[in-house]
Amino acid sequence: MRHPKWRTGAPVLLAGIALALAGCGGSDNHQNTLKPHGTDAGKIKDLFVPILFVAIIIGVLVLGATIYAAIRFRHREGHPDNPKQVHGNTTLEIGWTIIPALILAVVAIPTVSTIWDLAERPTGPKVLQVDVTGKQWWWQFGLPKQPMVPQATALDAKKPGTGPIITSTELHIPVGTKVDLSLHAFDVIHSFWVPSLSGKKDVMPARTNHLTIEANQPGIYRGACAEYCGLSHADMRFRVVAEPMAKWKAWVARISGPPLGAYGTAAKPTDVYTLTSKTYGCTNCHTFTDPHLATYGPNLTHLASRSTFAGGTLELNHKNLKAWIMNAPKFISMESKDCRLPPPATCVGMPSFTKNTPKGQKTMTSEDADTIVNFLLGEK
């Protein structure tokens, strides 16, 4: 039974069009393993590219042989369609056993060597040690004391630089400095990945893994969680900001000191203190006054120093921050409907202060949100 040619050609044509369109991206997410800007990322590319070409050559040969066999031995009336049988041909069987083994050996030697090379932790006084904690759905960064970190004004009887500096979403590092990341997970398994600087590394509860990153030129390098971790896994992003040493030291001094908001200039204002502590309970998860304190939610002491927030998904400005504070689940899916209820109610994420307000609690007004935003951003 013969079918019209279009019935055979149309699916092939549609598959080709779909394949071509799949390679077209509307925007660049700035996460490209093939554009390395760090030492380890360069090693990964140097391993990947030769193996890719080997795989392409083998794939072309196998595909070509398949097409040839399909055409050469297709069914035709009056022609034998069974190829010559080679079962028991010792030469062929030895050949197709040894050749793949040799190819795998050639691939395995540089692969294993690179794995061991990437796993080696850097040592020495010039290595920057950073603690990284993955939480649903954001990243916390803690920078311990370093000899290169200058001292600044004391805060709450502590000298900046004597304890970890806690921040989130954006990790600043000096260019040309190896950074040893100690990776922890607060809740579920995550995966830390900055493709322009290094490979992936799992971040697991009750275990510390290590990853080395190093930027060889200034820039902003995008990272993300590469292990599915819940509702907002796709929004668990961050940025690594690589800058010259002098500029990085200035950032450390600034983020170690008093906050830019009202708490840094005077005693706690009654209105802000009441709103954040009593009315809406923001201080149950955040701190606004201590850059050294790790809390359940992101440390907001120096929020104004960042360019993004909400897991790196929103640009930091008054409008976006106000909308987020009033109704965060509108932007990122969260298991937070019961966040404002008393224990034993539990939640993951930030609650909405305009939706699902529990009985007896206040719904956030636009004026209250403006007061909090002005405080966080140090605005008048």
C-alpha positions as CSV (number, residue, x, y, z in Angstrom):
1,M,0.0,0.0,0.0
2,R,1.5,3.3,-1.1
3,H,1.0,6.6,0.8
4,P,1.3,10.1,-0.6
5,K,4.8,11.6,-0.3
6,W,3.5,14.5,1.9
7,R,2.5,12.0,4.6
8,T,6.1,11.0,5.0
9,G,7.7,14.3,4.3
10,A,5.5,16.5,6.5
11,P,6.4,15.0,9.9
12,V,10.1,15.2,8.9
13,L,9.8,18.8,7.9
14,L,7.9,19.7,11.1
15,A,10.5,17.9,13.2
16,G,13.2,19.9,11.5
17,I,11.5,23.2,12.0
18,A,10.9,22.4,15.7
19,L,14.5,21.4,16.2
20,A,15.6,24.7,14.5
21,L,13.3,26.8,16.7
22,A,14.4,25.0,19.8
23,G,17.9,26.5,19.3
24,C,16.6,30.0,19.1
25,G,16.6,31.9,22.4
26,G,14.7,35.2,22.9
27,S,17.2,36.4,25.5
28,D,20.6,35.6,27.0
29,N,20.5,34.5,30.6
30,H,24.3,35.0,31.0
31,Q,24.8,31.4,32.1
32,N,27.1,29.9,29.5
33,T,29.6,27.1,30.3
34,L,31.3,27.7,26.9
35,K,32.2,31.3,27.8
36,P,34.4,30.7,30.9
37,H,35.7,33.7,32.9
38,G,37.3,31.6,35.7
39,T,40.2,29.2,36.0
40,D,38.0,26.1,36.8
41,A,35.4,27.0,34.2
42,G,38.2,27.1,31.7
43,K,39.4,23.6,32.7
44,I,35.9,22.3,32.2
45,K,35.6,23.8,28.8
46,D,39.0,22.5,27.8
47,L,37.8,19.0,28.7
48,F,34.3,19.3,27.2
49,V,35.2,20.6,23.7
50,P,37.5,17.8,22.6
51,I,35.2,15.2,23.9
52,L,32.3,16.9,22.1
53,F,34.1,16.6,18.8
54,V,34.9,13.0,19.4
55,A,31.2,12.4,20.2
56,I,30.1,14.3,17.1
57,I,32.4,12.2,14.9
58,I,31.2,9.0,16.4
59,G,27.6,10.1,16.1
60,V,28.0,11.1,12.4
61,L,29.6,7.7,11.7
62,V,26.9,5.7,13.5
63,L,24.1,7.8,11.9
64,G,25.7,7.5,8.5
65,A,26.0,3.7,8.8
66,T,22.3,3.5,10.0
67,I,21.1,5.5,7.0
68,Y,23.3,3.5,4.6
69,A,21.9,0.2,6.0
70,A,18.4,1.4,5.8
71,I,18.7,2.4,2.2
72,R,21.0,-0.4,1.0
73,F,19.0,-3.2,2.5
74,R,15.5,-1.8,2.2
75,H,12.8,-4.1,0.9
76,R,12.6,-4.2,-2.9
77,E,10.6,-6.6,-4.9
78,G,12.8,-9.2,-6.5
79,H,15.9,-8.2,-4.5
80,P,17.3,-10.0,-1.4
81,D,16.9,-7.7,1.6
82,N,19.0,-9.7,4.1
83,P,22.6,-8.4,4.5
84,K,25.5,-10.7,4.7
85,Q,25.7,-12.3,8.2
86,V,28.9,-11.7,10.1
87,H,28.2,-13.7,13.3
88,G,31.3,-15.5,14.4
89,N,33.7,-13.2,12.5
90,T,36.5,-13.0,15.1
91,T,38.2,-10.0,13.5
92,L,35.1,-7.8,13.5
93,E,34.0,-8.8,17.0
94,I,37.5,-8.1,18.4
95,G,37.5,-4.8,16.5
96,W,34.2,-3.5,17.8
97,T,35.1,-4.4,21.3
98,I,38.6,-2.9,21.4
99,I,37.9,0.3,19.5
100,P,35.1,1.5,21.9
101,A,37.3,0.5,24.9
102,L,40.2,2.6,23.5
103,I,37.9,5.6,22.9
104,L,36.5,5.4,26.5
105,A,40.1,5.1,27.9
106,V,41.1,8.2,25.9
107,V,38.1,10.1,27.3
108,A,38.5,8.7,30.9
109,I,42.1,9.8,31.5
110,P,41.7,13.6,31.1
111,T,38.2,13.4,32.7
112,V,39.4,11.7,35.9
113,S,42.4,14.0,36.0
114,T,40.2,17.1,35.7
115,I,37.8,15.8,38.4
116,W,40.7,15.4,40.8
117,D,42.1,18.8,39.8
118,L,38.7,20.6,40.4
119,A,38.2,18.8,43.7
120,E,41.5,20.0,45.2
121,R,40.8,22.8,47.8
122,P,43.0,25.9,47.6
123,T,45.2,26.8,50.6
124,G,47.1,29.8,51.8
125,P,46.4,33.2,53.4
126,K,45.2,34.8,50.2
127,V,42.3,32.3,49.7
128,L,38.9,33.9,50.5
129,Q,36.8,31.6,52.6
130,V,33.0,31.9,52.1
131,D,30.2,30.0,53.8
132,V,27.2,29.4,51.4
133,T,23.8,28.2,52.7
134,G,21.0,27.2,50.4
135,K,17.5,27.8,51.6
136,Q,14.1,27.6,49.9
137,W,14.5,29.7,47.7
138,W,17.5,31.9,48.2
139,W,21.2,31.8,48.9
140,Q,22.9,33.1,52.1
141,F,26.6,34.1,52.0
142,G,28.9,34.4,55.0
143,L,32.3,36.0,54.7
144,P,34.6,35.2,57.7
145,K,37.3,37.5,58.9
146,Q,40.2,37.9,56.5
147,P,43.5,39.8,57.0
148,M,42.7,41.9,53.9
149,V,39.4,43.1,55.4
150,P,39.7,46.6,56.8
151,Q,38.1,47.6,60.2
152,A,35.2,50.0,60.3
153,T,32.9,51.5,62.8
154,A,31.8,49.2,65.6
155,L,28.2,48.0,65.6
156,D,26.4,46.6,68.6
157,A,29.7,46.3,70.5
158,K,31.2,44.3,67.7
159,K,34.0,45.3,65.3
160,P,33.1,44.6,61.7
161,G,35.4,41.9,60.4
162,T,35.5,40.0,63.7
163,G,32.6,37.7,62.6
164,P,31.0,36.5,59.4
165,I,29.5,39.2,57.3
166,I,26.0,37.9,56.3
167,T,24.4,38.8,53.0
168,S,22.3,37.2,50.3
169,T,21.6,37.1,46.6
170,E,24.8,38.8,45.6
171,L,28.3,37.5,46.5
172,H,31.2,40.0,45.9
173,I,34.6,38.6,45.3
174,P,38.0,40.1,44.3
175,V,39.3,39.4,40.8
176,G,42.1,36.9,40.6
177,T,41.5,35.5,44.1
178,K,40.6,31.9,44.7
179,V,37.4,31.6,46.7
180,D,36.8,28.4,48.7
181,L,33.1,27.9,49.1
182,S,31.8,25.8,52.0
183,L,28.4,24.6,50.9
184,H,25.5,23.8,53.3
185,A,21.8,23.2,52.9
186,F,19.3,24.5,55.5
187,D,16.4,22.4,54.3
188,V,16.5,20.2,51.1
189,I,19.1,19.4,48.5
190,H,20.2,22.3,46.3
191,S,23.0,22.6,43.7
192,F,25.3,25.7,43.5
193,W,26.2,26.6,39.9
194,V,27.9,29.6,38.3
195,P,28.7,28.2,34.9
196,S,31.0,31.1,33.9
197,L,33.2,30.4,36.9
198,S,33.0,26.7,37.8
199,G,31.0,23.6,37.6
200,K,28.0,22.4,39.7
201,K,28.2,21.2,43.3
202,D,25.4,19.6,45.3
203,V,24.4,21.4,48.5
204,M,23.1,18.9,51.0
205,P,21.7,19.0,54.5
206,A,23.9,17.7,57.3
207,R,26.9,17.7,55.0
208,T,29.5,20.3,53.9
209,N,30.7,20.2,50.3
210,H,33.4,22.5,48.8
211,L,33.7,24.3,45.5
212,T,36.4,26.7,44.3
213,I,35.5,29.7,42.1
214,E,37.9,32.3,40.7
215,A,37.1,35.2,38.3
216,N,39.9,36.3,36.0
217,Q,38.2,39.6,35.1
218,P,35.7,42.0,36.6
219,G,32.0,41.3,35.8
220,I,28.7,40.1,37.1
221,Y,28.3,36.3,36.7
222,R,24.9,34.7,37.0
223,G,24.3,31.6,39.1
224,A,21.3,29.4,39.9
225,C,20.2,26.4,41.8
226,A,20.7,23.4,39.5
227,E,18.8,20.8,41.6
228,Y,15.0,20.8,41.8
229,C,14.1,22.0,45.3
230,G,10.5,22.9,45.4
231,L,7.9,25.4,44.1
232,S,10.3,28.2,43.3
233,H,13.3,26.3,42.3
234,A,13.5,28.2,39.0
235,D,13.6,31.5,40.9
236,M,16.5,30.5,43.2
237,R,19.1,32.7,41.5
238,F,22.1,34.7,42.6
239,R,24.9,36.9,41.2
240,V,28.7,36.8,41.8
241,V,30.1,40.3,41.5
242,A,33.9,40.2,40.7
243,E,35.7,43.5,41.2
244,P,39.2,44.8,41.7
245,M,40.7,44.2,45.2
246,A,40.5,47.9,46.2
247,K,36.8,48.1,45.2
248,W,36.1,44.8,46.9
249,K,37.7,46.0,50.2
250,A,35.6,49.1,50.1
251,W,32.5,46.9,49.7
252,V,33.5,44.8,52.7
253,A,34.0,47.9,54.8
254,R,30.7,49.3,53.8
255,I,28.7,46.2,54.3
256,S,30.4,45.6,57.7
257,G,29.3,48.9,59.1
258,P,26.1,50.5,60.2
259,P,23.1,50.1,58.0
260,L,22.1,52.8,55.5
261,G,18.6,53.1,56.8
262,A,17.2,55.0,59.8
263,Y,18.6,52.5,62.3
264,G,22.1,53.5,61.3
265,T,21.5,57.2,61.9
266,A,19.5,57.3,65.1
267,A,17.8,55.3,67.7
268,K,15.2,52.9,66.4
269,P,12.3,55.0,65.1
270,T,9.1,54.2,66.9
271,D,7.0,53.8,63.7
272,V,9.4,51.5,61.9
273,Y,10.2,49.5,65.0
274,T,6.5,49.0,65.7
275,L,5.7,48.0,62.1
276,T,8.5,45.6,61.6
277,S,8.6,44.0,65.1
278,K,5.0,44.2,66.4
279,T,2.5,44.9,63.7
280,Y,3.8,42.6,60.9
281,G,6.4,40.5,62.7
282,C,9.2,41.0,60.1
283,T,11.8,40.6,62.7
284,N,10.7,37.0,63.3
285,C,12.6,36.1,60.1
286,H,14.9,39.1,59.4
287,T,17.3,41.4,61.0
288,F,17.8,45.0,60.0
289,T,20.6,46.2,62.3
290,D,23.3,43.5,62.5
291,P,25.3,42.5,59.4
292,H,26.8,39.6,61.3
293,L,23.6,37.8,62.2
294,A,22.3,34.8,60.2
295,T,18.5,34.6,60.4
296,Y,15.7,32.4,59.0
297,G,15.2,34.9,56.2
298,P,17.7,37.1,54.4
299,N,19.8,39.6,56.5
300,L,18.4,43.0,55.4
301,T,20.9,45.2,57.2
302,H,22.5,46.3,53.9
303,L,19.7,45.5,51.5
304,A,20.2,48.9,49.8
305,S,23.7,47.8,48.7
306,R,22.3,45.1,46.4
307,S,21.1,45.6,42.8
308,T,18.5,42.7,43.0
309,F,16.5,40.9,45.6
310,A,13.8,38.1,45.8
311,G,16.4,35.5,44.8
312,G,17.9,37.7,42.2
313,T,14.6,37.9,40.2
314,L,13.7,41.5,40.8
315,E,15.6,44.8,40.3
316,L,16.0,46.6,43.6
317,N,14.0,49.8,43.6
318,H,11.3,51.4,45.6
319,K,8.4,50.2,43.4
320,N,9.5,46.6,43.2
321,L,10.4,46.4,46.9
322,K,7.1,47.8,48.0
323,A,5.1,45.4,45.8
324,W,7.2,42.5,47.2
325,I,6.7,43.5,50.8
326,M,3.0,43.8,50.4
327,N,2.4,40.5,48.5
328,A,5.6,38.5,47.9
329,P,3.8,35.3,46.7
330,K,2.5,37.2,43.7
331,F,6.0,37.1,42.3
332,I,7.4,33.8,43.6
333,S,5.3,30.8,44.5
334,M,5.6,30.0,48.2
335,E,4.1,27.7,50.8
336,S,3.4,30.6,53.0
337,K,-0.4,31.0,53.4
338,D,-0.2,30.0,57.1
339,C,3.0,32.0,57.9
340,R,1.2,34.6,60.1
341,L,-0.7,32.0,62.1
342,P,0.7,31.0,65.5
343,P,2.5,27.7,66.1
344,P,2.2,24.8,65.2
345,A,1.4,26.4,61.8
346,T,4.4,26.2,59.5
347,C,5.4,27.8,56.2
348,V,8.1,28.1,53.6
349,G,8.7,31.6,52.1
350,M,7.4,35.1,52.8
351,P,3.7,35.6,53.5
352,S,1.4,38.0,51.8
353,F,0.4,41.0,54.0
354,T,-2.5,41.9,51.8
355,K,-4.0,38.4,51.1
356,N,-5.2,35.7,53.5
357,T,-4.8,37.9,56.5
358,P,-5.5,35.9,59.7
359,K,-8.4,37.1,61.9
360,G,-7.2,39.8,64.4
361,Q,-4.1,40.7,62.4
362,K,-3.6,43.9,60.3
363,T,-3.6,44.0,56.5
364,M,-0.7,46.1,55.3
365,T,-1.5,49.5,54.0
366,S,0.4,51.3,51.2
367,E,1.6,53.9,53.7
368,D,3.0,51.3,56.0
369,A,4.8,49.6,53.1
370,D,6.3,53.0,52.1
371,T,7.6,53.5,55.6
372,I,9.3,50.1,55.6
373,V,10.8,50.6,52.1
374,N,12.1,54.0,52.9
375,F,13.8,52.6,56.0
376,L,15.3,49.6,54.1
377,L,16.6,51.8,51.3
378,G,17.7,54.7,53.5
379,E,15.3,57.0,51.8
380,K,13.7,60.0,53.3
